[in-house]
């Protein structure tokens, strides 16, 4: 991969974070929550993956991504409730642990049962 591609990905990712931060401070902070869920990184990732690997190689990856949606839900639900009782950093760490546990369960089922 060329350095220009890395730079492009870095700039896009940084721009998204700045945009989400600005939306969070706007008159409608709910837009920040919606923007976080916009599949910008997913879109860019799949674009580059399809460009390099081809459609047929990426289709199983897309299907696995669909199976992995519960990891995002586990993260968000855990973060929502943890913020009531813990600091921001602790809440994020707990949400990451919930994500990891859910991902582990999905990987277990994918490898051994499907």
C-alpha positions as CSV (number, residue, x, y, z in Angstrom):
1,X,0.0,0.0,0.0
2,X,1.3,3.4,-0.9
3,X,1.9,6.2,1.7
4,X,-0.6,8.4,-0.1
5,X,-3.3,5.8,0.7
6,X,-2.3,5.8,4.4
7,X,-2.3,9.6,4.4
8,X,-5.8,9.7,2.8
9,X,-7.2,7.2,5.3
10,X,-5.6,9.2,8.2
11,X,-7.1,12.5,6.9
12,X,-10.5,11.0,6.4
13,X,-10.5,9.5,9.9
14,X,-9.3,12.7,11.5
15,X,-11.9,14.7,9.6
16,X,-14.7,12.4,10.9
17,X,-13.6,12.9,14.5
18,X,-13.5,16.7,14.1
19,X,-17.0,16.6,12.4
20,X,-18.5,14.5,15.1
21,X,-17.0,16.7,17.9
22,X,-18.4,19.8,16.2
23,X,-21.8,18.1,15.8
24,X,-21.8,17.2,19.5
25,X,-21.4,20.9,20.4
26,X,-24.0,22.1,17.9
27,X,-27.7,23.0,18.5
28,X,-28.6,19.3,17.7
29,X,-26.1,17.1,19.5
30,X,-28.1,14.0,18.6
31,X,-26.6,14.3,15.2
32,X,-23.2,13.4,16.7
33,X,-24.7,10.1,17.8
34,X,-26.1,9.5,14.3
35,X,-22.8,10.5,12.6
36,X,-20.9,8.1,14.8
37,X,-23.0,5.3,13.3
38,X,-22.6,6.5,9.8
39,X,-20.6,3.7,8.0
40,X,-17.9,6.0,6.7
41,X,-15.0,3.9,7.9
42,X,-16.8,0.8,6.7
43,X,-17.5,2.2,3.3
44,X,-13.9,3.3,2.8
45,X,-12.6,0.0,4.2
46,X,-14.8,-2.1,1.9
47,X,-13.9,0.1,-1.0
48,X,-10.2,-0.5,-0.6
49,X,-10.7,-4.1,0.2
50,X,-12.9,-4.7,-2.9
51,X,-10.3,-2.8,-5.0
52,X,-7.5,-5.0,-3.8
53,X,-9.2,-8.4,-3.3
54,X,-12.2,-8.4,-5.6
55,X,-15.9,-8.7,-5.0
56,X,-16.0,-12.5,-4.6
57,X,-13.3,-12.5,-1.8
58,X,-15.1,-9.7,0.1
59,X,-18.6,-11.1,0.1
60,X,-17.9,-13.6,3.0
61,X,-16.3,-10.8,4.9
62,X,-19.4,-8.7,4.5
63,X,-21.6,-11.6,5.7
64,X,-19.4,-12.0,8.8
65,X,-19.8,-8.2,9.4
66,X,-23.5,-8.7,9.4
67,X,-23.2,-11.5,12.0
68,X,-21.0,-9.2,14.1
69,X,-23.5,-6.4,14.6
70,X,-24.2,-7.6,18.2
71,X,-20.7,-6.4,19.1
72,X,-21.7,-2.9,18.4
73,X,-24.9,-3.2,20.4
74,X,-23.0,-4.7,23.3
75,X,-20.6,-1.8,23.3
76,X,-23.3,0.9,23.1
77,X,-25.6,-0.7,25.7
78,X,-22.7,-1.3,28.1
79,X,-21.4,2.3,27.7
80,X,-24.9,3.7,28.2
81,X,-25.4,2.0,31.5
82,X,-21.8,2.2,32.7
83,X,-21.7,6.0,32.4
84,X,-24.2,6.2,35.2
85,X,-21.9,4.5,37.7
86,X,-18.3,4.9,36.5
87,X,-16.0,7.5,35.1
88,X,-15.8,8.1,31.3
89,X,-12.5,6.1,31.0
90,X,-13.8,3.2,33.1
91,X,-17.1,3.1,31.2
92,X,-15.3,3.0,27.8
93,X,-13.0,0.2,29.1
94,X,-16.0,-1.8,30.3
95,X,-17.8,-1.2,27.0
96,X,-14.6,-2.4,25.2
97,X,-14.6,-5.5,27.4
98,X,-18.2,-6.2,26.5
99,X,-17.3,-5.8,22.8
100,X,-14.4,-8.2,23.2
101,X,-16.6,-10.8,25.0
102,X,-19.3,-10.5,22.4
103,X,-16.7,-10.8,19.6
104,X,-15.2,-13.9,21.2
105,X,-18.6,-15.5,21.4
106,X,-19.3,-14.7,17.8
107,X,-15.9,-16.1,16.7
108,X,-16.5,-19.2,18.8
109,X,-19.9,-19.8,17.1
110,X,-18.4,-19.0,13.7
111,X,-15.5,-21.4,14.1
112,X,-17.0,-24.3,15.9
113,X,-20.7,-24.3,15.2
114,X,-21.3,-22.8,11.8
